[in-house]
Amino acid sequence: MSVATFEDVRTQAERRLEKNVKVKSMIIGQLGLDVEPDVVSDNQPLFGRGLEMDSLDTLEIVVMVNNEFDVLISDDDIEAFGSINALVDFIEAREV
């Protein structure tokens, strides 16, 4: 079992941050929101008082994730839409 170095952990954290920003930017663009990605918290809910997504927005995000990351989100994967972090966790767990 190899031990991760500080640089390994740092690189992984930087990649994760970049992916979060990318997903936020894509969602903001898809929803046509007038907000910068750095204003949206990684833990902000996507529904309700968060980004206020609705069912049509959800379908658009499902297609976007499939096209961009080659990851399928099914009807049973509602937990993927809890927040930006939840969506990125879902994507990373299923990326090839």
Beta strands, then each sheet from edge to edge (+ up, - down):
end
